[in-house]
Amino acid sequence: MAKSSSKMIVVMFIVFIFGINSLNILTPDREFSEMENRMLSQIPKFSIKNLLSGNFTDKFEKYVADQFVFRDYWVGIKSDLERFLLKTKNNGIFFGKDGYLLEDYKKPGEQLIKNIISINNFADKLPDVQTYLLLAPNSIKIYEDKLPMFADPYDQLKSIEIIKENLNKKINFIDIYKILEKKKEEYIYFKTDHHWTMRGAYYAYQEFAKRVGFKPYSIKDFDLKIVTDSFYGTFYSKANNRHIKPDSIELFIPKFNINYRIDYVDDNKSSNSLYEYSYLDKKDKYAFFLDGNHALIRIKTSLNNGKKLVIFKDSYSHCFIPFLANHYEEIHVIDLRYYKLNIYDYIKEHKIKEVLFLYNVATFSNDVSIFL
């Protein structure tokens, strides 16, 4: 009887291994994981050189791991097991209280100083241009009280102070920490994503307007609309915690009349809306704002006030820009990760006198593309 049971277990094990390997061979490779929100490794090209160097073996291991059949299911099982074992962090994401996922922030290194020097040099090269720097703290700073026990991220306020102390006096620093801390009970950051919400961006816009010298619109000047309540963001993809509620995306719609033309220069396409609704049916729903990342976006409005602004940015700007578009005739949005032409020539050619650098603290601390 015992021998029969042992044979049955061996047979089942062989069938399982054979079945899994057969499925791995027959299942088409995927290019992108919606759950993890990243590109998946593809089968590497074989060569004797790559084999001897070990590159082929390393890439093939990553390929097998990424293309393993039912990968999303196994990743979810792994996450469930880790949560059962009371693990409080996965892939750099803390499991916070009240459903908050919060990304760890490490003490910045030399790149932070390099980025400060870079925008200082920018201000020196264009002394007739008014330059602003707005740094958005990340949710891990605003919601420190949500962190699990023994979590010890580096204090982002210390990084902000380093930036202030070393910033060119020609640059106006827009400090928004206090207003966001004051409004933290409102829905100003997503719980499953690294961005702030449009409401959080609204309060930052108010502070920017006060410093620049124009009157911001009241929240009563907008109709507020929830365009989706099923948004799972980048933190969700990294943490792989399946048992968490999705975020909603709130839209501020002006009650006043204004028209826009948005040119996505790199894709050679245009729109009359600051929002791309098709993304609400996809995983990357935050790309609803300004169609996601582009090297260069030009926004022209029906205003005739002659005001022009260039924004050097990360994706935090995407739900912030719609507020500024109600005050400027032209806004030129440049992402330095992708834009490779001369920015000084661009600013002079378009006769722009105002520049805003808008980044979140984590990105500004580590981004190697802020090279001006």
Contacts in CASP RR format, 6 or more apart in sequence:
PFRMAT RR
TARGET T0000
AUTHOR 0000-0000-0000
METHOD contacts of the structure
MODEL  1
MAKSSSKMIVVMFIVFIFGINSLNILTPDREFSEMENRMLSQIPKFSIKN
LLSGNFTDKFEKYVADQFVFRDYWVGIKSDLERFLLKTKNNGIFFGKDGY
LLEDYKKPGEQLIKNIISINNFADKLPDVQTYLLLAPNSIKIYEDKLPMF
ADPYDQLKSIEIIKENLNKKINFIDIYKILEKKKEEYIYFKTDHHWTMRG
AYYAYQEFAKRVGFKPYSIKDFDLKIVTDSFYGTFYSKANNRHIKPDSIE
LFIPKFNINYRIDYVDDNKSSNSLYEYSYLDKKDKYAFFLDGNHALIRIK
TSLNNGKKLVIFKDSYSHCFIPFLANHYEEIHVIDLRYYKLNIYDYIKEH
KIKEVLFLYNVATFSNDVSIFL
20 69 0 8 1.000
23 69 0 8 1.000
24 64 0 8 1.000
24 67 0 8 1.000
24 68 0 8 1.000
24 69 0 8 1.000
27 67 0 8 1.000
27 69 0 8 1.000
29 40 0 8 1.000
29 42 0 8 1.000
29 43 0 8 1.000
29 67 0 8 1.000
30 40 0 8 1.000
30 67 0 8 1.000
31 39 0 8 1.000
31 40 0 8 1.000
31 42 0 8 1.000
32 38 0 8 1.000
32 39 0 8 1.000
32 40 0 8 1.000
33 40 0 8 1.000
33 66 0 8 1.000
33 71 0 8 1.000
33 72 0 8 1.000
33 237 0 8 1.000
34 283 0 8 1.000
35 72 0 8 1.000
35 75 0 8 1.000
35 237 0 8 1.000
35 240 0 8 1.000
36 72 0 8 1.000
36 75 0 8 1.000
36 237 0 8 1.000
36 238 0 8 1.000
36 240 0 8 1.000
37 233 0 8 1.000
37 234 0 8 1.000
37 237 0 8 1.000
37 283 0 8 1.000
37 284 0 8 1.000
38 237 0 8 1.000
40 66 0 8 1.000
40 67 0 8 1.000
41 59 0 8 1.000
41 62 0 8 1.000
41 63 0 8 1.000
41 65 0 8 1.000
41 66 0 8 1.000
41 67 0 8 1.000
42 63 0 8 1.000
43 60 0 8 1.000
43 63 0 8 1.000
43 67 0 8 1.000
44 50 0 8 1.000
44 55 0 8 1.000
44 56 0 8 1.000
44 59 0 8 1.000
44 60 0 8 1.000
44 63 0 8 1.000
46 56 0 8 1.000
47 56 0 8 1.000
50 56 0 8 1.000
50 59 0 8 1.000
51 57 0 8 1.000
65 71 0 8 1.000
68 74 0 8 1.000
75 240 0 8 1.000
76 240 0 8 1.000
76 242 0 8 1.000
78 240 0 8 1.000
79 90 0 8 1.000
79 239 0 8 1.000
79 240 0 8 1.000
79 241 0 8 1.000
79 242 0 8 1.000
80 242 0 8 1.000
80 243 0 8 1.000
82 90 0 8 1.000
83 95 0 8 1.000
83 241 0 8 1.000
83 243 0 8 1.000
87 95 0 8 1.000
88 94 0 8 1.000
88 95 0 8 1.000
88 96 0 8 1.000
88 148 0 8 1.000
88 149 0 8 1.000
88 150 0 8 1.000
88 151 0 8 1.000
89 95 0 8 1.000
89 104 0 8 1.000
89 148 0 8 1.000
89 151 0 8 1.000
90 238 0 8 1.000
90 239 0 8 1.000
90 240 0 8 1.000
90 241 0 8 1.000
91 238 0 8 1.000
91 239 0 8 1.000
91 240 0 8 1.000
92 103 0 8 1.000
92 104 0 8 1.000
92 238 0 8 1.000
92 239 0 8 1.000
93 101 0 8 1.000
93 102 0 8 1.000
93 103 0 8 1.000
93 104 0 8 1.000
93 235 0 8 1.000
93 238 0 8 1.000
93 239 0 8 1.000
94 101 0 8 1.000
94 102 0 8 1.000
94 103 0 8 1.000
94 104 0 8 1.000
94 140 0 8 1.000
94 147 0 8 1.000
94 148 0 8 1.000
94 151 0 8 1.000
94 153 0 8 1.000
95 101 0 8 1.000
95 148 0 8 1.000
95 239 0 8 1.000
95 241 0 8 1.000
96 102 0 8 1.000
96 146 0 8 1.000
96 147 0 8 1.000
96 148 0 8 1.000
97 145 0 8 1.000
97 146 0 8 1.000
97 147 0 8 1.000
97 148 0 8 1.000
98 146 0 8 1.000
98 191 0 8 1.000
99 146 0 8 1.000
99 191 0 8 1.000
99 244 0 8 1.000
99 245 0 8 1.000
100 139 0 8 1.000
100 143 0 8 1.000
100 146 0 8 1.000
100 191 0 8 1.000
101 191 0 8 1.000
101 192 0 8 1.000
101 235 0 8 1.000
101 236 0 8 1.000
101 239 0 8 1.000
101 241 0 8 1.000
101 244 0 8 1.000
102 139 0 8 1.000
102 140 0 8 1.000
102 143 0 8 1.000
102 146 0 8 1.000
102 147 0 8 1.000
102 153 0 8 1.000
102 235 0 8 1.000
103 138 0 8 1.000
103 139 0 8 1.000
103 140 0 8 1.000
103 194 0 8 1.000
103 235 0 8 1.000
103 238 0 8 1.000
103 362 0 8 1.000
104 140 0 8 1.000
104 151 0 8 1.000
104 153 0 8 1.000
105 138 0 8 1.000
105 140 0 8 1.000
105 141 0 8 1.000
105 153 0 8 1.000
105 154 0 8 1.000
105 156 0 8 1.000
105 361 0 8 1.000
105 362 0 8 1.000
105 365 0 8 1.000
106 153 0 8 1.000
106 154 0 8 1.000
107 154 0 8 1.000
108 154 0 8 1.000
108 159 0 8 1.000
108 365 0 8 1.000
108 366 0 8 1.000
109 365 0 8 1.000
111 365 0 8 1.000
111 366 0 8 1.000
111 367 0 8 1.000
111 368 0 8 1.000
112 159 0 8 1.000
112 162 0 8 1.000
112 163 0 8 1.000
112 364 0 8 1.000
112 365 0 8 1.000
112 366 0 8 1.000
113 162 0 8 1.000
113 166 0 8 1.000
114 370 0 8 1.000
115 364 0 8 1.000
115 365 0 8 1.000
115 367 0 8 1.000
115 370 0 8 1.000
116 162 0 8 1.000
116 163 0 8 1.000
116 166 0 8 1.000
116 167 0 8 1.000
118 370 0 8 1.000
118 371 0 8 1.000
118 372 0 8 1.000
119 131 0 8 1.000
119 133 0 8 1.000
119 167 0 8 1.000
119 168 0 8 1.000
119 171 0 8 1.000
119 357 0 8 1.000
119 370 0 8 1.000
119 372 0 8 1.000
120 166 0 8 1.000
120 167 0 8 1.000
120 168 0 8 1.000
120 171 0 8 1.000
121 372 0 8 1.000
122 131 0 8 1.000
122 355 0 8 1.000
122 372 0 8 1.000
123 129 0 8 1.000
123 131 0 8 1.000
123 168 0 8 1.000
123 170 0 8 1.000
123 171 0 8 1.000
124 168 0 8 1.000
124 170 0 8 1.000
125 344 0 8 1.000
126 344 0 8 1.000
126 347 0 8 1.000
126 355 0 8 1.000
127 170 0 8 1.000
128 353 0 8 1.000
129 347 0 8 1.000
129 352 0 8 1.000
129 353 0 8 1.000
129 354 0 8 1.000
129 355 0 8 1.000
130 172 0 8 1.000
130 353 0 8 1.000
130 354 0 8 1.000
130 355 0 8 1.000
131 170 0 8 1.000
131 171 0 8 1.000
131 172 0 8 1.000
131 355 0 8 1.000
131 356 0 8 1.000
131 357 0 8 1.000
132 171 0 8 1.000
132 172 0 8 1.000
132 173 0 8 1.000
132 174 0 8 1.000
132 208 0 8 1.000
132 211 0 8 1.000
132 212 0 8 1.000
132 354 0 8 1.000
132 355 0 8 1.000
132 356 0 8 1.000
132 357 0 8 1.000
133 163 0 8 1.000
133 167 0 8 1.000
133 171 0 8 1.000
133 172 0 8 1.000
133 173 0 8 1.000
133 174 0 8 1.000
133 356 0 8 1.000
133 357 0 8 1.000
134 174 0 8 1.000
134 176 0 8 1.000
134 204 0 8 1.000
134 208 0 8 1.000
134 356 0 8 1.000
134 357 0 8 1.000
134 358 0 8 1.000
134 359 0 8 1.000
135 160 0 8 1.000
135 163 0 8 1.000
135 173 0 8 1.000
135 174 0 8 1.000
135 176 0 8 1.000
135 359 0 8 1.000
135 360 0 8 1.000
135 361 0 8 1.000
135 364 0 8 1.000
136 176 0 8 1.000
136 180 0 8 1.000
136 196 0 8 1.000
136 204 0 8 1.000
136 316 0 8 1.000
136 358 0 8 1.000
136 359 0 8 1.000
136 360 0 8 1.000
136 361 0 8 1.000
137 156 0 8 1.000
137 157 0 8 1.000
137 160 0 8 1.000
137 176 0 8 1.000
137 177 0 8 1.000
137 180 0 8 1.000
137 360 0 8 1.000
137 361 0 8 1.000
138 156 0 8 1.000
138 194 0 8 1.000
138 360 0 8 1.000
138 361 0 8 1.000
138 362 0 8 1.000
139 189 0 8 1.000
139 190 0 8 1.000
139 194 0 8 1.000
139 196 0 8 1.000
140 147 0 8 1.000
140 153 0 8 1.000
140 156 0 8 1.000
141 155 0 8 1.000
141 156 0 8 1.000
141 157 0 8 1.000
141 177 0 8 1.000
141 361 0 8 1.000
142 180 0 8 1.000
142 181 0 8 1.000
142 184 0 8 1.000
142 188 0 8 1.000
142 189 0 8 1.000
143 184 0 8 1.000
143 189 0 8 1.000
147 153 0 8 1.000
156 361 0 8 1.000
156 362 0 8 1.000
157 177 0 8 1.000
159 361 0 8 1.000
159 365 0 8 1.000
160 175 0 8 1.000
160 177 0 8 1.000
160 361 0 8 1.000
163 173 0 8 1.000
163 364 0 8 1.000
164 173 0 8 1.000
167 173 0 8 1.000
172 211 0 8 1.000
174 204 0 8 1.000
174 207 0 8 1.000
174 208 0 8 1.000
174 211 0 8 1.000
175 207 0 8 1.000
176 203 0 8 1.000
176 204 0 8 1.000
176 207 0 8 1.000
176 208 0 8 1.000
179 203 0 8 1.000
179 204 0 8 1.000
179 206 0 8 1.000
179 207 0 8 1.000
180 188 0 8 1.000
180 196 0 8 1.000
180 200 0 8 1.000
180 203 0 8 1.000
180 204 0 8 1.000
183 200 0 8 1.000
183 203 0 8 1.000
186 199 0 8 1.000
186 200 0 8 1.000
187 197 0 8 1.000
187 199 0 8 1.000
187 248 0 8 1.000
187 250 0 8 1.000
188 196 0 8 1.000
188 197 0 8 1.000
188 199 0 8 1.000
188 200 0 8 1.000
188 203 0 8 1.000
189 195 0 8 1.000
189 196 0 8 1.000
189 197 0 8 1.000
189 200 0 8 1.000
190 196 0 8 1.000
190 197 0 8 1.000
190 231 0 8 1.000
190 233 0 8 1.000
190 235 0 8 1.000
190 247 0 8 1.000
191 235 0 8 1.000
191 244 0 8 1.000
191 245 0 8 1.000
191 247 0 8 1.000
192 231 0 8 1.000
192 232 0 8 1.000
192 233 0 8 1.000
192 234 0 8 1.000
192 235 0 8 1.000
192 236 0 8 1.000
192 244 0 8 1.000
192 246 0 8 1.000
192 247 0 8 1.000
193 231 0 8 1.000
193 232 0 8 1.000
193 233 0 8 1.000
193 234 0 8 1.000
193 235 0 8 1.000
193 236 0 8 1.000
193 247 0 8 1.000
193 286 0 8 1.000
194 233 0 8 1.000
194 234 0 8 1.000
194 235 0 8 1.000
194 360 0 8 1.000
194 362 0 8 1.000
195 286 0 8 1.000
195 315 0 8 1.000
195 316 0 8 1.000
195 318 0 8 1.000
195 319 0 8 1.000
196 204 0 8 1.000
196 316 0 8 1.000
196 319 0 8 1.000
197 249 0 8 1.000
197 250 0 8 1.000
197 319 0 8 1.000
198 249 0 8 1.000
198 250 0 8 1.000
198 251 0 8 1.000
198 252 0 8 1.000
198 289 0 8 1.000
198 319 0 8 1.000
198 322 0 8 1.000
199 250 0 8 1.000
199 252 0 8 1.000
201 316 0 8 1.000
201 319 0 8 1.000
201 320 0 8 1.000
201 323 0 8 1.000
202 219 0 8 1.000
202 252 0 8 1.000
202 323 0 8 1.000
204 320 0 8 1.000
205 216 0 8 1.000
205 320 0 8 1.000
205 323 0 8 1.000
205 324 0 8 1.000
206 216 0 8 1.000
208 216 0 8 1.000
208 324 0 8 1.000
208 356 0 8 1.000
209 215 0 8 1.000
209 216 0 8 1.000
209 327 0 8 1.000
210 216 0 8 1.000
212 354 0 8 1.000
214 327 0 8 1.000
216 323 0 8 1.000
217 254 0 8 1.000
217 256 0 8 1.000
217 323 0 8 1.000
217 326 0 8 1.000
219 252 0 8 1.000
221 254 0 8 1.000
221 255 0 8 1.000
221 256 0 8 1.000
222 252 0 8 1.000
222 253 0 8 1.000
222 254 0 8 1.000
222 255 0 8 1.000
223 252 0 8 1.000
223 253 0 8 1.000
223 255 0 8 1.000
224 250 0 8 1.000
224 251 0 8 1.000
224 252 0 8 1.000
224 253 0 8 1.000
225 250 0 8 1.000
225 251 0 8 1.000
225 253 0 8 1.000
226 248 0 8 1.000
226 249 0 8 1.000
226 250 0 8 1.000
226 251 0 8 1.000
227 249 0 8 1.000
227 250 0 8 1.000
227 251 0 8 1.000
227 277 0 8 1.000
227 280 0 8 1.000
227 288 0 8 1.000
228 248 0 8 1.000
228 249 0 8 1.000
228 280 0 8 1.000
228 285 0 8 1.000
228 288 0 8 1.000
229 246 0 8 1.000
229 247 0 8 1.000
229 248 0 8 1.000
230 246 0 8 1.000
230 285 0 8 1.000
231 246 0 8 1.000
231 247 0 8 1.000
231 248 0 8 1.000
231 249 0 8 1.000
231 285 0 8 1.000
231 286 0 8 1.000
232 246 0 8 1.000
232 247 0 8 1.000
232 283 0 8 1.000
233 247 0 8 1.000
233 283 0 8 1.000
233 285 0 8 1.000
233 286 0 8 1.000
236 244 0 8 1.000
249 280 0 8 1.000
249 285 0 8 1.000
249 286 0 8 1.000
249 288 0 8 1.000
251 275 0 8 1.000
252 322 0 8 1.000
252 323 0 8 1.000
254 326 0 8 1.000
256 326 0 8 1.000
257 302 0 8 1.000
258 301 0 8 1.000
258 302 0 8 1.000
258 303 0 8 1.000
258 325 0 8 1.000
258 326 0 8 1.000
259 272 0 8 1.000
259 301 0 8 1.000
259 302 0 8 1.000
260 272 0 8 1.000
260 273 0 8 1.000
260 274 0 8 1.000
260 299 0 8 1.000
260 300 0 8 1.000
260 301 0 8 1.000
260 302 0 8 1.000
260 325 0 8 1.000
261 270 0 8 1.000
261 271 0 8 1.000
261 272 0 8 1.000
261 299 0 8 1.000
261 300 0 8 1.000
261 301 0 8 1.000
262 270 0 8 1.000
262 271 0 8 1.000
262 272 0 8 1.000
262 273 0 8 1.000
262 274 0 8 1.000
262 290 0 8 1.000
262 291 0 8 1.000
262 297 0 8 1.000
262 298 0 8 1.000
262 299 0 8 1.000
263 269 0 8 1.000
263 270 0 8 1.000
263 297 0 8 1.000
263 298 0 8 1.000
263 299 0 8 1.000
263 300 0 8 1.000
264 270 0 8 1.000
264 271 0 8 1.000
264 291 0 8 1.000
264 294 0 8 1.000
264 297 0 8 1.000
265 294 0 8 1.000
265 295 0 8 1.000
265 296 0 8 1.000
265 297 0 8 1.000
265 298 0 8 1.000
266 294 0 8 1.000
266 295 0 8 1.000
266 296 0 8 1.000
266 338 0 8 1.000
267 294 0 8 1.000
271 291 0 8 1.000
274 289 0 8 1.000
274 290 0 8 1.000
274 299 0 8 1.000
274 321 0 8 1.000
274 322 0 8 1.000
274 325 0 8 1.000
275 288 0 8 1.000
275 289 0 8 1.000
275 290 0 8 1.000
275 322 0 8 1.000
276 287 0 8 1.000
276 288 0 8 1.000
276 290 0 8 1.000
276 291 0 8 1.000
276 292 0 8 1.000
277 288 0 8 1.000
279 285 0 8 1.000
279 286 0 8 1.000
279 287 0 8 1.000
279 288 0 8 1.000
279 291 0 8 1.000
279 292 0 8 1.000
280 288 0 8 1.000
284 292 0 8 1.000
286 292 0 8 1.000
286 315 0 8 1.000
286 318 0 8 1.000
287 293 0 8 1.000
289 318 0 8 1.000
289 319 0 8 1.000
289 321 0 8 1.000
289 322 0 8 1.000
290 297 0 8 1.000
290 318 0 8 1.000
290 321 0 8 1.000
290 322 0 8 1.000
290 333 0 8 1.000
292 315 0 8 1.000
292 318 0 8 1.000
293 315 0 8 1.000
293 335 0 8 1.000
293 337 0 8 1.000
293 338 0 8 1.000
294 333 0 8 1.000
294 335 0 8 1.000
294 338 0 8 1.000
295 334 0 8 1.000
295 335 0 8 1.000
295 338 0 8 1.000
295 339 0 8 1.000
295 340 0 8 1.000
296 332 0 8 1.000
296 333 0 8 1.000
296 334 0 8 1.000
296 335 0 8 1.000
296 339 0 8 1.000
297 332 0 8 1.000
297 333 0 8 1.000
298 330 0 8 1.000
298 331 0 8 1.000
298 332 0 8 1.000
298 333 0 8 1.000
299 321 0 8 1.000
299 325 0 8 1.000
299 328 0 8 1.000
299 330 0 8 1.000
299 331 0 8 1.000
299 332 0 8 1.000
299 333 0 8 1.000
300 329 0 8 1.000
300 330 0 8 1.000
301 325 0 8 1.000
301 326 0 8 1.000
301 328 0 8 1.000
301 329 0 8 1.000
301 330 0 8 1.000
303 326 0 8 1.000
303 327 0 8 1.000
303 328 0 8 1.000
303 329 0 8 1.000
304 329 0 8 1.000
305 327 0 8 1.000
305 328 0 8 1.000
305 329 0 8 1.000
306 329 0 8 1.000
306 330 0 8 1.000
307 327 0 8 1.000
307 328 0 8 1.000
307 329 0 8 1.000
307 330 0 8 1.000
307 354 0 8 1.000
308 328 0 8 1.000
308 329 0 8 1.000
308 330 0 8 1.000
308 331 0 8 1.000
308 332 0 8 1.000
308 350 0 8 1.000
308 351 0 8 1.000
308 352 0 8 1.000
308 353 0 8 1.000
308 354 0 8 1.000
309 324 0 8 1.000
309 328 0 8 1.000
309 330 0 8 1.000
309 331 0 8 1.000
309 332 0 8 1.000
309 352 0 8 1.000
309 354 0 8 1.000
309 355 0 8 1.000
309 356 0 8 1.000
310 331 0 8 1.000
310 332 0 8 1.000
310 333 0 8 1.000
310 334 0 8 1.000
310 346 0 8 1.000
310 347 0 8 1.000
310 350 0 8 1.000
310 352 0 8 1.000
310 354 0 8 1.000
310 355 0 8 1.000
310 356 0 8 1.000
311 317 0 8 1.000
311 321 0 8 1.000
311 324 0 8 1.000
311 331 0 8 1.000
311 332 0 8 1.000
311 333 0 8 1.000
311 334 0 8 1.000
311 355 0 8 1.000
311 356 0 8 1.000
311 357 0 8 1.000
311 358 0 8 1.000
312 334 0 8 1.000
312 335 0 8 1.000
312 336 0 8 1.000
312 343 0 8 1.000
312 355 0 8 1.000
312 356 0 8 1.000
312 357 0 8 1.000
312 358 0 8 1.000
312 370 0 8 1.000
313 333 0 8 1.000
313 334 0 8 1.000
313 335 0 8 1.000
313 356 0 8 1.000
313 357 0 8 1.000
313 358 0 8 1.000
313 359 0 8 1.000
314 335 0 8 1.000
314 358 0 8 1.000
314 359 0 8 1.000
314 360 0 8 1.000
314 363 0 8 1.000
314 364 0 8 1.000
314 367 0 8 1.000
316 358 0 8 1.000
316 359 0 8 1.000
316 360 0 8 1.000
316 363 0 8 1.000
317 333 0 8 1.000
317 358 0 8 1.000
320 358 0 8 1.000
321 331 0 8 1.000
321 333 0 8 1.000
324 331 0 8 1.000
325 331 0 8 1.000
330 350 0 8 1.000
330 352 0 8 1.000
332 346 0 8 1.000
332 350 0 8 1.000
332 352 0 8 1.000
334 343 0 8 1.000
334 346 0 8 1.000
336 343 0 8 1.000
336 367 0 8 1.000
336 369 0 8 1.000
336 370 0 8 1.000
336 371 0 8 1.000
336 372 0 8 1.000
337 367 0 8 1.000
337 369 0 8 1.000
343 372 0 8 1.000
347 355 0 8 1.000
359 367 0 8 1.000
359 370 0 8 1.000
364 370 0 8 1.000
END
